[in-house]
Amino acid sequence: MGVRQETGTATAHRVVILGAGYAGMAAAVQLAARVKGREGVRVTVVDAQERFTERMRLHMTATGQRTAELSIPELLEGTGARFVRGWVTAVDTAAKTVRIDDDRVLRYDTLVYGLGGVADTSAVPGAEDHAYTLSSAQDAELLADRLARLGSGTVVVAGSGLTGIESAAEIAERHPQLSVVLLGRQEPGAAMNPRARAYLRAALDRLGVRVCAGVEVVKVLPDAVQLAGGESIAADAVLWTSGTRVSPLTAAAGLAVDEHGRILTDAALRSVSHPEVYAIGDAAAIRQGYGVMHGTCQGGMPTGVHAALSIDRVLRGKQPKPFRFGYYHTPVSLGRRDAVVQFTRPDDSPRRICLTGRMAVRYKETVTASPWPTYGRMKKMPASGAIWPRGGRFTRNQEAQ
């Protein structure tokens, strides 16, 4: 069976957006709203799933909790953007094509690369074969099934970053019959101020989570993890949250990438080697005054918005503006009834202000639920406006014409 190539009007400027995560959806809806009704611009969104993955809620999915069914095609209805379901298997920057499922080819004039990262299980022997991850809803559901079948035993969460903390707390709360061990090189909440860090640690203690900081997992076995010092910890299930990696598609396409495979961008989020390619979210190495941004929904959505505004400006014969972003907060859930929110400076360093307890829970739930309504507001905005991040929140902005 031959490879199918899309057909369309030769005069249309084809914008293809790869990935419908937080960043990709922001780019798609924002751009579609701005070019809607304009002749000669075609926006296509590609993703392997029709259901939007709420990555900020995957630790809930992993413990068997139901989350909202959010449909990407339904959200795109009425925007003028079309949705193509499939796996991206290759990008040819010379021919300006994208291969989908190895049997379909999409042509582009402008490409937005928003295929985010997944858990890096390649760096430690056995992690790929024996550890669970939260890279997708399907991965989280596999862990949920395993936990539901464990009458007792030990769950090891490898990685003491935010994903590891939230997952360990959620598992301990939902499955009190299980022993939960949180392993990591750093103390949980190491980047927080002393008060927030102490509150977080006390919450983990209350939930019965055993914290082992300053350790490194060197091997994952079917029934244990092995540490650098030679010690082994028995495990009936291992959740791997230590580090992420991006798809090798970027390097294979000849795009300039950093040591982690992320696309190097200029100030407008364009690839430094291929200016017709924009990189957003986890797939991009975006340098700001304080360093390279790290992947979060908080930063990912603004990159998608800015890419859309930049593309629109170029299509109207203008120069794109530089991207500027500062962090605002670090919200961390500690089960369903507790949380801590660390407010930050723009460079992500901690401020003295933090929220804890029920107030932090309400704040965290508002933040977690906000992306989908934000996309809905983008659909309804006039072409001259934009939903633009201010202080970590999305507000309406009138861009200078």
C-alpha positions in Angstrom: 0.0 0.0 0.0 1.5 3.4 -1.0 2.0 6.4 1.1 -0.9 8.8 0.9 -0.1 12.5 0.4 -2.6 15.2 1.3 -4.1 17.3 -1.4 -5.2 20.9 -1.1 -5.1 24.3 -2.7 -1.6 25.2 -3.8 -2.0 28.8 -2.7 -2.9 28.0 0.9 -0.2 28.5 3.6 -0.2 25.2 5.5 0.5 25.4 9.2 1.0 22.0 10.8 1.1 21.7 14.6 2.6 18.5 15.9 1.2 17.6 19.4 -2.0 18.6 21.1 -0.7 18.9 24.6 -0.9 22.1 26.7 1.5 24.0 24.4 0.2 22.5 21.1 -3.5 23.2 21.9 -2.7 26.8 22.9 -0.9 27.3 19.6 -3.7 25.7 17.6 -6.6 27.5 19.1 -4.9 30.9 19.3 -3.8 30.7 15.7 -7.0 29.4 14.4 -8.9 32.2 16.1 -6.7 34.8 14.6 -6.8 33.5 11.0 -10.4 32.3 11.0 -12.2 33.6 7.9 -8.9 34.6 6.3 -8.3 33.2 2.9 -5.2 31.2 2.2 -4.3 29.8 5.7 -4.9 26.2 6.7 -4.2 25.0 10.2 -3.8 21.3 10.9 -3.3 19.7 14.4 -1.7 16.2 14.7 -1.8 14.0 17.7 -1.9 10.3 18.5 -4.9 10.6 20.7 -8.3 12.3 20.4 -8.6 12.7 24.2 -6.6 15.5 25.7 -4.1 14.3 28.2 -4.2 16.3 31.5 -0.6 15.6 32.5 -1.2 17.6 35.7 -3.8 15.0 36.7 -2.0 11.8 35.7 -1.1 11.0 39.3 -4.8 10.9 39.9 -5.4 8.5 37.0 -2.6 6.3 38.3 -4.6 5.8 41.5 -7.8 4.9 39.8 -9.5 8.2 40.0 -11.7 9.4 37.1 -10.9 12.6 35.3 -12.8 14.6 32.7 -13.1 13.3 29.2 -11.8 16.2 27.1 -12.0 15.8 23.4 -9.5 17.5 21.1 -11.7 17.4 18.0 -14.7 18.8 19.9 -12.6 21.7 21.2 -11.4 22.5 17.7 -15.0 22.5 16.3 -15.8 25.9 14.8 -12.2 27.1 14.8 -11.4 26.2 11.2 -8.5 24.0 12.3 -8.7 20.4 11.3 -7.5 17.4 13.4 -5.5 14.5 12.2 -5.1 11.5 14.5 -1.9 9.5 14.1 1.7 9.0 15.3 4.4 11.3 13.8 7.1 8.9 12.5 9.3 11.3 10.6 9.9 15.0 9.8 11.6 15.9 6.5 12.7 19.5 6.8 14.1 19.6 3.3 10.9 18.5 1.6 8.8 20.2 4.4 6.7 17.1 5.0 5.6 15.1 8.1 5.0 11.4 7.9 2.1 10.1 9.9 1.8 6.4 10.9 4.3 5.7 8.1 1.5 5.7 5.5 0.5 9.3 5.2 2.4 12.5 4.4 1.3 16.0 5.3 3.0 19.0 3.7 3.7 22.2 5.6 4.9 25.7 5.0 5.2 26.4 8.7 5.6 23.7 11.3 5.0 24.0 15.0 6.8 21.2 16.9 5.1 20.5 20.2 5.7 16.8 20.8 6.5 16.9 24.5 8.8 14.7 26.6 8.3 11.3 28.2 9.8 9.7 31.2 13.4 8.8 30.6 13.7 5.1 31.3 16.7 4.6 29.0 19.4 5.9 31.4 19.1 3.1 34.1 19.1 -0.6 33.3 15.8 -2.3 33.9 13.7 0.8 34.1 12.3 0.4 30.6 11.2 -3.2 31.3 10.2 -3.1 35.0 9.1 0.4 35.9 5.8 2.2 35.3 5.7 5.8 34.0 3.2 8.7 33.8 4.1 9.5 30.2 0.4 9.1 29.0 -3.0 8.3 30.3 -2.6 4.7 29.2 0.6 4.4 31.2 -1.1 5.8 34.3 -4.0 3.4 33.9 -1.5 0.4 33.8 -0.1 1.5 37.1 -3.7 2.0 38.5 -4.5 -1.6 37.6 -1.4 -2.9 39.2 -2.0 -0.9 42.5 -5.6 -2.1 42.6 -4.4 -5.7 42.5 -1.9 -5.3 45.3 -3.4 -6.3 48.7 -0.2 -5.2 50.4 3.4 -4.6 49.5 5.8 -1.8 48.6 5.6 0.9 45.9 8.9 2.7 45.1 8.6 6.1 43.5 11.9 6.9 41.8 12.5 10.6 41.5 11.8 13.2 44.2 10.8 16.0 41.9 7.3 17.4 41.7 5.8 14.4 39.8 7.4 12.0 42.2 6.1 14.0 45.3 2.5 14.2 44.0 2.5 10.6 42.9 3.8 9.3 46.2 1.3 11.3 48.2 -1.6 10.3 46.0 -0.7 6.6 46.2 -0.2 6.7 49.9 -3.6 8.4 50.5 -5.6 6.2 48.1 -3.8 2.9 49.0 -3.1 3.1 52.8 -2.4 -0.7 52.8 0.7 -0.1 50.7 4.1 1.1 51.8 5.3 4.0 49.7 9.0 4.8 49.4 10.1 8.0 47.7 13.7 8.0 46.4 15.7 10.8 44.9 19.0 12.6 44.8 17.5 15.7 46.4 15.3 16.3 49.4 11.6 16.7 48.3 10.8 20.4 47.8 14.5 21.3 47.7 13.7 24.4 45.6 11.1 25.7 48.0 11.5 28.1 50.9 12.1 26.5 54.4 8.5 26.8 55.5 7.0 25.3 52.4 9.6 22.5 52.4 9.0 21.7 56.0 5.2 21.6 55.4 5.7 19.3 52.4 7.9 16.9 54.4 5.4 16.8 57.3 2.6 16.0 54.9 4.6 13.1 53.4 5.3 11.9 57.0 1.6 12.1 57.9 0.7 10.0 54.8 3.3 7.4 55.8 5.6 8.0 52.8 9.2 6.9 53.6 11.6 9.4 52.0 15.1 8.4 51.1 17.0 11.5 49.8 20.6 11.6 48.5 20.3 8.2 46.8 20.6 7.1 43.2 18.9 4.2 41.5 21.4 2.3 39.3 19.2 -0.7 38.4 15.5 -1.7 38.4 14.8 -5.4 38.9 11.5 -7.2 38.6 11.0 -7.1 42.4 13.4 -4.4 43.7 15.5 -1.3 42.9 19.3 -1.3 43.4 21.0 1.8 44.8 24.4 3.2 44.0 25.8 2.1 47.4 24.8 -1.5 46.8 21.6 -1.5 48.9 18.4 -2.9 47.4 14.9 -2.0 48.2 12.2 -4.5 47.6 9.4 -3.3 45.4 6.1 -4.8 44.2 5.8 -1.8 41.8 8.2 0.9 40.7 7.0 4.3 39.3 9.8 6.1 37.3 9.6 9.9 37.5 13.3 10.6 37.4 14.0 12.8 34.3 12.4 13.2 30.9 13.6 12.8 27.3 12.3 14.1 24.0 11.7 12.2 20.7 14.8 11.6 18.5 12.7 12.9 15.6 14.1 16.4 16.0 17.8 15.4 15.6 16.9 13.0 12.8 15.2 15.8 10.9 18.4 17.8 11.0 17.1 20.5 13.3 19.7 22.1 15.6 19.2 20.6 19.1 20.8 20.8 22.5 22.4 17.9 24.5 18.9 16.8 25.5 17.6 16.7 22.0 15.4 19.9 22.4 15.2 22.2 19.5 17.3 25.3 19.8 15.2 28.5 19.2 15.7 32.1 18.6 14.0 34.8 20.6 10.7 34.3 18.6 10.7 30.5 19.2 11.8 29.7 15.7 14.4 26.9 15.1 17.8 28.5 14.8 18.6 26.2 11.9 15.1 26.1 10.2 13.2 29.4 10.8 10.0 27.9 9.3 9.9 25.6 12.3 8.7 26.8 15.7 9.4 24.8 18.8 7.2 25.0 21.9 6.7 23.3 25.3 9.0 20.5 26.4 10.5 20.0 22.9 12.1 23.5 22.9 15.3 24.8 24.5 14.1 28.3 25.1 16.7 30.6 26.7 15.6 33.5 28.9 17.7 35.8 30.9 17.7 33.4 33.9 18.6 30.3 31.7 16.8 27.7 29.7 13.1 27.2 30.6 12.1 23.9 32.1 9.0 22.0 31.0 5.8 22.8 32.8 2.2 23.6 31.8 2.9 27.0 33.3 5.5 27.7 30.7 4.3 25.5 27.9 1.0 27.3 27.2 2.6 30.7 26.8 5.1 29.3 24.3 2.2 28.0 22.3 0.4 31.3 22.4 3.5 33.2 21.4 4.2 30.9 18.5 0.7 31.5 17.2 1.1 35.3 17.5 4.5 35.1 15.8 3.1 33.1 12.9 0.2 35.4 12.5 2.6 38.4 12.4 4.8 36.8 9.7 1.7 36.0 7.6 0.8 39.6 7.8 4.2 40.7 6.6 5.5 41.8 10.1 8.4 40.6 12.2 7.7 38.4 15.2 8.3 39.8 18.7 10.7 38.2 21.2 9.3 35.8 23.8 9.5 36.8 27.4 8.4 34.6 30.3 8.8 34.5 34.1 7.6 31.8 36.5 4.9 32.7 39.1 4.3 29.7 41.3 4.9 26.0 42.0 1.7 24.3 43.1 2.1 20.7 44.5 -0.8 18.5 45.6 -0.3 16.2 48.6 -3.3 13.9 48.1 -6.8 15.2 47.6 -7.1 17.1 50.9 -3.7 18.9 51.2 -1.3 20.9 49.1 1.4 23.5 49.1 1.9 26.4 46.7 5.3 28.0 46.5 5.2 31.5 44.9 8.3 32.2 42.9 10.3 35.0 41.3 10.4 35.1 37.5 13.6 32.9 37.5 11.7 30.3 39.5 13.6 30.9 42.8 11.3 30.8 45.8 9.7 33.9 47.4 8.8 34.0 51.1 5.1 33.6 50.3 3.5 30.2 50.2 0.0 28.7 50.7 -0.7 25.5 52.6 -3.6 23.3 53.5 -7.1 23.8 52.2 -6.4 27.2 50.7 -3.5 25.6 48.7 -5.9 22.8 47.6 -8.4 25.2 46.2 -5.6 27.2 44.5 -4.1 24.1 43.0 -7.4 22.7 41.7 -8.2 26.1 40.0 -4.8 26.1 38.3 -5.2 22.4 37.2 -8.6 23.0 35.8 -7.8 26.3 34.0 -6.2 25.2 30.7 -9.4 23.8 29.1 -11.6 26.9 29.9 -8.7 29.1 28.7 -8.8 27.3 25.3 -12.5 27.9 25.1 -12.0 31.6 25.7 -9.4 31.7 23.0 -12.0 30.3 20.5 -14.3 33.2 21.2 -11.9 36.1 21.2 -11.8 38.7 18.3 -9.0 38.3 15.8 -7.3 41.5 17.2 -7.0 40.1 20.7 -5.0 37.4 22.4 -5.1 35.4 25.6 -1.7 36.4 26.9 0.1 35.3 30.1 0.5 38.0 32.7 2.2 37.0 36.0 1.6 33.3 35.4 -2.1 33.8 34.5 -3.8 34.2 31.1 -5.5 37.5 30.4 -6.8 39.2 27.4 -4.4 41.4 25.5 -4.7 43.6 22.5 -1.6 43.2 20.4 -0.4 46.2 18.5 -1.3 45.9 14.9 
